Amino acid sequence: MYKYNEFDEAFLAERNAQFRAQVERRIDGSLTEDEFKPLRLMNGVYLQLHAYMLRVAIPYGTLNSAQMRQLALLAEKWDKGYGHFTTRQNIQYNWPKLRDLPDMLDALGEVGLHAIQTSGNTIRNTTADHFAGAAADELTDPRPYAELIRQWSTDHPEFQFLGRKFKIAITGSSADRAVIKAHDVGLQVVEQDGKTGFKVIVGGGLGRTPMIGQVLREFLPQADLLPYLEAVLTVYNVLGRRDNKYKARIKITVSENGIDTYRAMTEEAFLAIRGQYDGTDQQLLEEIKTHFQAPEFRSGSTEAFDAAYANDPVFRAWADTNLHAHRAEGHAIATISIKAHGATPGDASAEQMRVIADLAEQYGYNELRISHQQNVILPHVHKNDLPAIHATLKAHGLATANIGLISDIIACPGMDYCALATARSIPVAQEIATRFDELKMEHDIGHLQIKISGCINACGHHHVGHIGILGLDRAGVENYQITLGGDATETAAIGNRTGPGFAYDEIVPAVERIVEVYMARREGPEETFLETYNRIGMEPFKAALYPEAQKKVA
């Protein structure tokens, strides 16, 4: 992974010192909250319902053990003992005191982390496939390109005050685990005639106007990545609307002007910009790539793994759901669920972070990933070490065998924390997970992704959930709309609304009825919920959700 050099360290120290002075001026009253707001947003600080919130970037979802331990320290020393991993591969601290924020940023800087551009109308943390550098189906590790984008975009003078926030995601695999089609710009590493480049997708996004991105370029040579991104953003900066913040995202710009017009303008801007790049960026890329060399994977038998898999049903259940194919023989990718039944999705205690850091150091080549699904990954694990890893996870409440199942729910903080939220998300997620654990059904149900948002901003990605839940305020009462058929993969799709919303105490029974229809109508256990929905359509689910409406029609 990338290691800060002297320039990076000096840059971050200067930024943190500036913010420390700004905080002091806010505390002594020299700055009003309105004056302080744009300054704090540039450093990842929000003002939430109950306190300030610090959002820390985890660049392209990659951490080492020392960094994870430092995140644990922040949680323990300056917060309430936990952090919240988000759908943007960040971590949030919900209870810091204003006076402590500069110390937190300095502590992050000690291990090569920061909170720059995790907020504001700028280029946010570039996210990546959480199996990057490990997946068996990967063409190449996308993280060096993500790091190049991070360095280019940090404090870029032209893109600090965009019309709205701007999000870039990248994957090195044909299997999309980074939701690239729901980002302002999505990049997929591809090959053409033996050369590496990118498929460029533009204009995706969720929120109040969800859209799936469109292909802007089928193949962009590697050497053209930064000038082309600069062209995309230059066109957006000029063409994008600033009269209405709800219509200021690039998805609206592309939709209103058409993909052909946006492509033509981008190509024209690219021709003007390309000559300004003299190859220095490619030299930097080659240097960056040296930081992402694969570990020296050890060899050896998998006898201990095979024995545990054959004889321990609890381990076998965990292995079946939480392990994925690795590119190196005898290895696996292990996902650690931060979704124990009844727990807050994405929340990890300081103790749990340290346990995970220790496991990465002892067994995982000192590497970790954070997924947009709010879980933690040990990307490189020899299979013979997995029984010992599982035993440690089990001892600390981290061995839940539910990755990709109905209790592996994405949920935003909702009205428990967020000033923008109109309904609660966390309790809904907890009750759904607890209910299906009581029913002992989730392994029979199989792959089913529920995503929950507490407001129209869709931080919980509900639009692309197999079952999406959106919490809204209806005359002071929480009301939950349901969508079905969303898809966050390479076949991305926006879910369809079932009909009228449900009260808080009705939402879990409603989900049960949806699942009952699926179980009754699927052609076999191998047919997933999404496959069944795409085959039979919405009507059987609507009939189960709104029986009174069906009676009136009859």
C-alpha positions in Angstrom: 0.0 0.0 0.0 1.1 3.6 -0.5 3.3 5.1 2.1 3.5 8.9 2.6 6.7 10.6 1.6 8.2 13.8 3.0 6.1 16.0 0.8 2.9 14.2 1.9 3.8 14.5 5.5 4.7 18.2 5.3 1.5 18.9 3.3 -0.7 17.2 5.8 1.0 18.8 8.8 0.5 22.3 7.2 -3.2 21.5 6.6 -3.7 20.3 10.1 -2.0 23.3 11.6 -4.3 25.6 9.6 -7.3 23.8 10.8 -6.1 23.9 14.4 -5.9 27.7 14.2 -9.4 27.8 12.6 -10.8 25.7 15.5 -9.3 28.0 18.1 -10.9 31.0 16.4 -14.3 29.2 16.4 -14.0 28.4 20.1 -13.0 32.0 21.0 -15.8 33.4 18.9 -13.7 35.0 16.2 -15.5 32.8 13.7 -19.2 32.3 13.6 -20.6 28.8 12.8 -21.5 30.0 9.3 -18.0 31.3 8.7 -16.5 28.1 10.2 -18.7 25.7 8.1 -16.8 25.8 4.8 -13.5 25.5 6.7 -14.5 22.5 8.7 -16.1 20.8 5.7 -12.7 21.0 3.9 -11.4 18.9 6.8 -14.2 16.3 7.0 -16.1 17.8 9.9 -19.9 17.9 9.9 -22.3 19.2 12.5 -24.8 16.4 13.1 -27.9 16.2 15.3 -26.1 15.9 18.6 -22.4 16.7 18.0 -19.7 17.3 15.4 -18.9 14.3 13.3 -15.4 13.5 11.8 -15.3 11.5 8.6 -11.9 10.0 7.9 -10.9 8.8 4.4 -9.8 5.2 4.0 -8.3 5.7 0.5 -9.7 3.0 -1.9 -10.6 1.0 1.3 -7.1 -0.1 2.1 -5.6 -0.1 5.7 -2.7 -1.8 7.4 -2.7 -3.0 11.0 -1.0 0.2 12.4 -3.7 2.3 10.8 -6.5 0.2 12.1 -5.1 0.4 15.6 -4.9 4.2 15.3 -8.6 4.3 14.3 -9.3 2.3 17.4 -7.3 4.8 19.5 -9.4 7.7 18.1 -12.6 5.9 19.0 -11.4 5.2 22.5 -9.7 8.5 23.3 -11.9 11.0 21.6 -15.2 9.3 20.9 -17.5 6.8 22.7 -15.4 3.7 22.0 -16.5 2.9 18.4 -16.4 4.0 14.8 -18.8 3.6 11.9 -17.6 2.3 8.6 -19.6 3.8 5.7 -20.6 3.0 2.2 -17.9 5.3 0.9 -15.1 3.3 2.5 -14.7 5.9 5.2 -15.0 5.7 8.9 -17.0 8.2 10.9 -16.7 9.3 14.5 -20.0 10.6 15.8 -19.2 12.2 19.1 -15.9 14.2 19.0 -15.6 17.5 20.8 -14.6 20.4 18.7 -11.5 21.2 20.7 -10.3 17.6 20.1 -10.6 17.5 16.3 -7.1 18.9 15.6 -5.5 16.3 17.8 -7.5 13.6 16.0 -6.3 14.8 12.7 -2.7 14.9 13.9 -3.1 11.4 15.2 -4.4 10.3 11.8 -1.4 12.0 10.1 1.0 9.9 12.2 -0.1 6.8 10.3 -0.8 8.3 6.8 -4.5 9.0 7.1 -6.5 12.2 6.8 -10.0 13.6 6.4 -9.4 15.9 3.5 -12.2 16.1 0.9 -14.4 13.6 2.7 -17.0 16.4 2.5 -17.8 19.5 0.5 -18.4 20.1 -3.2 -15.2 18.6 -4.3 -13.8 15.2 -5.5 -14.4 12.8 -2.6 -12.5 9.7 -1.5 -12.0 7.5 -4.6 -13.4 4.1 -3.8 -12.4 0.7 -5.2 -13.2 -3.0 -5.3 -12.7 -4.2 -1.7 -11.1 -7.4 -3.1 -8.5 -5.3 -5.0 -5.2 -7.0 -5.3 -6.5 -10.4 -4.3 -9.5 -11.4 -6.4 -9.2 -14.4 -8.6 -11.2 -12.7 -11.3 -9.2 -9.4 -11.3 -7.5 -8.2 -14.5 -5.1 -6.0 -12.5 -5.0 -4.2 -9.1 -6.9 -0.9 -9.5 -5.6 0.7 -6.4 -2.5 2.4 -8.0 -4.8 4.2 -10.3 -7.0 5.2 -7.4 -3.9 6.5 -5.6 -2.9 8.5 -8.7 -6.4 10.0 -8.7 -6.2 10.8 -5.0 -2.9 12.7 -5.4 -4.2 14.6 -8.5 -7.5 15.5 -7.0 -6.3 16.6 -3.5 -6.5 20.4 -3.3 -6.8 20.6 -7.1 -7.4 24.3 -7.5 -10.1 24.0 -10.2 -12.2 21.4 -8.5 -12.5 22.6 -4.9 -15.8 24.4 -5.4 -17.8 22.3 -7.8 -21.6 22.5 -8.2 -21.9 19.5 -6.0 -19.8 16.6 -4.5 -18.1 14.3 -7.0 -17.5 10.6 -6.5 -15.2 8.3 -8.5 -15.1 4.5 -8.1 -12.8 2.0 -9.8 -12.7 -1.8 -10.3 -10.1 -4.1 -11.9 -12.6 -6.9 -12.5 -15.5 -7.5 -14.8 -17.5 -8.4 -11.7 -18.4 -5.0 -10.3 -17.9 -4.9 -6.5 -17.5 -1.1 -6.4 -20.9 0.0 -7.8 -19.2 1.9 -10.5 -22.4 2.5 -12.4 -23.9 4.5 -9.5 -21.0 7.0 -9.3 -20.4 10.3 -11.0 -17.5 8.6 -12.8 -17.0 4.8 -12.8 -13.8 3.3 -14.1 -13.3 -0.4 -15.1 -9.8 -1.6 -15.9 -10.0 -3.3 -19.3 -7.5 -4.5 -22.0 -7.6 -3.8 -25.7 -5.0 -5.2 -28.1 -2.8 -6.2 -25.1 -2.8 -2.7 -23.7 -4.3 -1.6 -20.3 -6.9 1.1 -20.2 -10.4 1.9 -18.8 -14.0 1.8 -19.7 -15.3 5.2 -18.5 -18.9 5.4 -17.2 -20.4 8.8 -16.3 -23.5 10.2 -14.9 -24.5 7.6 -12.3 -25.8 8.4 -8.9 -28.5 7.7 -6.3 -30.2 10.3 -4.1 -33.5 11.9 -5.0 -33.0 11.3 -8.8 -31.4 7.8 -9.1 -29.6 7.1 -12.4 -27.4 4.4 -13.8 -24.3 5.7 -15.4 -23.7 5.6 -19.2 -20.6 4.6 -21.1 -18.6 7.7 -22.1 -15.6 5.8 -23.5 -15.3 2.1 -24.2 -11.5 2.2 -24.0 -9.3 5.0 -22.6 -5.5 4.3 -22.7 -3.9 4.3 -19.3 -1.7 7.3 -20.1 -4.8 9.4 -20.8 -6.5 8.8 -17.4 -5.8 12.1 -15.6 -6.3 14.4 -18.6 -9.5 12.7 -19.5 -10.8 12.9 -16.0 -9.8 16.6 -16.0 -11.8 17.0 -19.2 -14.9 15.3 -17.7 -14.8 17.6 -14.7 -14.0 20.7 -16.7 -17.1 20.2 -18.8 -19.2 19.5 -15.7 -17.8 22.6 -14.0 -18.8 24.7 -16.9 -22.0 23.0 -18.0 -23.4 21.8 -14.7 -26.2 23.7 -13.0 -25.7 25.9 -10.0 -29.2 27.4 -9.8 -30.6 24.4 -7.9 -28.5 22.1 -5.7 -30.8 19.2 -6.3 -30.1 19.4 -10.1 -26.4 20.2 -9.8 -25.0 16.6 -9.9 -23.3 15.4 -13.1 -26.1 12.8 -13.6 -28.5 15.7 -14.2 -26.0 17.5 -16.5 -25.6 14.3 -18.6 -29.4 13.6 -18.6 -30.4 17.2 -19.6 -27.7 17.5 -22.3 -27.5 13.9 -23.5 -24.6 11.5 -23.4 -23.6 12.3 -27.0 -23.3 16.0 -26.3 -21.4 15.4 -23.1 -19.1 13.0 -24.9 -18.4 15.5 -27.7 -17.6 18.3 -25.2 -15.4 16.0 -23.1 -13.4 14.9 -26.2 -13.0 18.5 -27.2 -11.8 19.5 -23.8 -9.5 16.5 -23.6 -7.7 17.5 -26.9 -7.0 20.9 -25.3 -5.8 19.4 -22.0 -3.9 16.4 -23.2 -0.9 18.4 -24.3 -0.4 19.8 -20.8 0.5 16.4 -19.5 4.2 15.7 -20.3 4.4 12.1 -18.9 5.2 13.1 -15.3 1.9 11.6 -14.2 2.9 8.2 -15.8 6.3 8.3 -14.1 4.5 9.0 -10.8 2.1 6.1 -11.6 5.0 3.7 -12.1 6.5 4.8 -8.7 3.1 4.3 -7.1 2.8 0.8 -8.5 5.9 -0.2 -6.5 4.0 0.4 -3.3 1.3 -2.2 -4.4 3.4 -5.3 -5.0 1.7 -8.5 -4.0 3.0 -10.1 -0.8 5.2 -13.2 -1.1 2.4 -15.7 -0.7 3.5 -18.7 1.3 2.9 -22.2 0.1 1.9 -25.3 2.1 -1.0 -27.8 2.6 -4.5 -26.8 3.5 -5.0 -29.8 5.7 -6.1 -27.9 8.8 -8.7 -26.0 6.7 -10.0 -29.1 5.1 -10.4 -30.9 8.4 -12.2 -28.0 10.0 -14.5 -27.6 7.0 -15.4 -31.3 7.1 -15.9 -31.7 10.9 -17.0 -28.3 12.2 -20.4 -27.2 10.9 -20.1 -23.7 12.4 -16.8 -23.1 10.7 -18.2 -24.6 7.5 -21.2 -22.2 7.5 -18.8 -19.3 8.0 -16.5 -20.5 5.2 -19.4 -20.9 2.8 -20.6 -17.4 3.2 -17.6 -15.3 4.2 -14.8 -16.7 2.0 -14.1 -15.8 -1.6 -11.7 -17.1 -4.3 -8.2 -15.7 -4.1 -5.8 -15.5 -7.0 -3.0 -17.4 -5.1 -3.2 -21.1 -4.6 -4.0 -22.2 -1.1 -5.3 -18.7 -0.1 -8.7 -17.2 0.4 -10.3 -13.7 0.9 -12.0 -13.6 4.3 -14.7 -11.1 5.0 -15.3 -10.2 8.6 -19.0 -9.3 9.1 -19.6 -6.1 11.1 -23.3 -7.1 11.0 -23.9 -9.4 14.0 -27.6 -9.9 14.4 -29.1 -7.0 16.2 -26.0 -4.9 16.0 -25.6 -1.5 14.2 -24.4 -2.2 10.7 -20.9 -0.9 10.2 -20.2 -0.1 13.8 -17.0 -1.6 15.2 -15.7 -1.1 18.7 -12.1 -0.1 19.5 -11.5 -3.6 20.9 -12.8 -5.2 17.7 -10.7 -3.0 15.5 -7.6 -4.1 17.5 -8.5 -7.7 17.2 -8.9 -7.3 13.4 -5.5 -5.5 13.3 -3.8 -8.3 15.2 -5.3 -10.9 12.8 -4.1 -9.0 9.8 -0.6 -8.7 11.3 -0.4 -12.3 12.3 -2.1 -14.0 9.4 -3.0 -11.5 6.7 0.3 -10.0 5.4 -0.6 -6.9 7.3 -3.4 -5.8 4.9 -7.0 -5.0 5.4 -9.8 -3.7 3.2 -13.0 -1.8 4.1 -16.0 -2.6 1.8 -18.7 -0.2 0.7 -21.0 -2.9 2.3 -19.7 -1.8 5.7 -17.6 -4.9 6.4 -13.9 -5.5 6.9 -11.8 -7.9 4.7 -8.6 -9.8 5.3 -7.7 -9.9 1.6 -4.8 -12.5 1.8 -5.2 -15.4 4.1 -3.6 -18.9 3.8 -6.4 -21.4 4.2 -4.6 -23.3 6.9 -4.8 -20.2 9.1 -8.6 -19.8 8.8 -9.6 -22.1 11.6 -7.5 -20.1 14.1 -8.8 -16.8 12.6 -12.4 -18.0 12.9 -11.9 -19.0 16.6 -10.5 -15.6 17.4 -13.3 -13.9 15.6 -15.9 -16.0 17.4 -14.4 -15.0 20.8 -15.0 -11.4 20.0 -18.4 -11.4 18.3 -17.0 -11.1 14.8 -17.7 -14.5 13.3 -21.2 -13.9 12.0 -21.7 -16.1 8.9 -23.9 -13.8 6.9 -22.0 -12.1 4.0 -24.5 -11.6 1.2 -27.4 -12.8 3.2 -30.5 -11.0 4.4 -28.9 -9.8 7.7 -25.9 -8.4 5.9 -27.8 -5.1 5.6 -26.4 -1.8 4.4 -27.8 1.1 6.5 -27.0 4.7 6.9 -26.9 6.3 10.4 -30.4 7.7 9.9 -32.2 9.9 12.4 -30.3 8.5 15.3 -27.3 10.7 14.2 -27.9 12.5 10.9 -29.3 16.0 10.7 -30.6 15.3 7.2 -32.5 12.1 8.0 -36.3 11.9 8.1 -36.6 8.4 9.6 -34.6 5.9 11.5 -32.5 3.3 9.6 -30.5 1.5 12.3 -33.4 0.1 14.3 -35.1 -1.2 11.2 -31.9 -3.0 10.1 -31.5 -4.5 13.6 -35.1 -5.7 13.8 -34.9 -7.3 10.3 -31.7 -9.1 11.1 -32.9 -10.3 14.5 -36.2 -11.5 13.0 -34.7 -13.7 10.3 -32.1 -15.0 12.8 -35.0 -16.1 15.0 -36.7 -17.8 12.0 -33.4 -19.5 11.1 -34.1 -18.8 7.5 -31.3 -16.7 6.1 -29.1 -19.5 4.8 -32.1 -21.1 3.1 -33.0 -17.8 1.6 -29.5 -17.3 0.2 -28.2 -14.2 -1.5 -30.4 -11.3 -0.8 -29.3 -7.7 -0.2 -31.3 -5.3 1.8 -30.3 -1.6 1.8 -31.8 1.0 4.0 -31.7 4.8 3.8 -33.1 7.3 6.4 -33.8 10.0 3.8 -33.9 10.7 0.1 -30.2 11.3 -0.1 -29.8 7.5 -0.3 -26.6 7.1 1.7 -27.8 3.5 2.4 -27.9 2.8 -1.4 -31.6 1.6 -1.1 -32.2 2.2 -4.8 -29.8 -0.7 -5.8 -30.9 -3.1 -3.0 -32.6 -6.3 -4.0 -35.0 -5.0 -1.3 -34.6 -1.3 -0.8 -36.1 0.6 2.1 -36.4 4.4 2.2 -37.5 6.1 5.4 -39.5 9.3 5.1 -41.5 11.7 7.3 -45.2 11.8 6.6 -46.8 14.4 8.7 -44.4 13.7 11.6 -44.7 9.9 11.3 -42.1 7.6 10.0 -43.1 6.0 6.7 -41.0 3.4 4.8 -41.2 2.9 1.1 -40.1 -0.4 -0.4 -38.4 -0.9 -3.8 -37.6 -4.3 -5.3 -35.2 -5.4 -8.0 -32.3 -3.1 -7.5 -28.9 -4.3 -8.5 -25.5 -2.9 -7.5 -23.3 -5.1 -9.7 -22.2 -5.0 -13.3 -25.9 -5.5 -14.3 -26.8 -2.4 -12.2 -30.5 -1.5 -12.0 -32.7 0.9 -10.0 -35.3 -0.8 -7.9 -39.1 -0.3 -8.6 -41.3 1.0 -5.9 -43.9 -1.5 -4.7 -46.6 1.1 -3.7 -47.6 3.0 -0.6 -45.2 3.1 2.3 -45.4 1.2 5.7 -45.4 2.4 9.3 -42.4 1.6 11.4 -44.1 -1.3 13.1 -45.2 -2.7 9.7 -41.9 -2.8 7.9 -40.5 -6.0 9.2 -43.7 -8.0 8.6 -43.7 -6.5 5.1 -40.2 -7.8 4.4 -41.3 -11.2 5.7 -44.2 -11.3 3.2 -41.8 -10.4 0.4 -39.5 -13.2 1.4 -42.4 -15.7 1.7 -43.3 -14.9 -1.9 -39.8 -15.5 -3.1 -39.5 -18.8 -1.2 -42.8 -20.0 -2.6 -42.1 -19.0 -6.2 -38.4 -19.7 -6.8 -37.6 -22.6 -9.0 -35.1 -24.0 -6.5 -32.5 -22.9 -3.9 -30.1 -22.0 -6.6 -32.4 -19.3 -8.0 -31.6 -16.1 -6.1 -34.2 -13.5 -5.0 -33.1 -11.1 -7.8 -33.4 -13.8 -10.4 -36.8 -14.8 -9.2 -38.0 -11.1 -9.1 -36.7 -10.6 -12.7 -38.5 -13.7 -13.8 -41.9 -13.2 -12.2 -42.1 -9.4 -11.9 -43.6 -7.2 -9.3 -47.2 -8.3 -9.2 -46.9 -11.4 -6.9 -45.0 -9.3 -4.3 -47.5 -6.4 -4.5 -50.4 -8.9 -4.0 -48.7 -10.1 -0.8 -47.9 -6.5 0.4 -51.3 -4.9 -0.3 -53.9 -7.7 0.0 -56.7 -5.1 0.7 -56.0 -3.4 -2.6 -56.2 -6.7 -4.4 -59.6 -7.4 -2.8 -60.9 -4.0 -4.1 -59.7 -4.7 -7.6 -61.4 -8.2 -7.4 
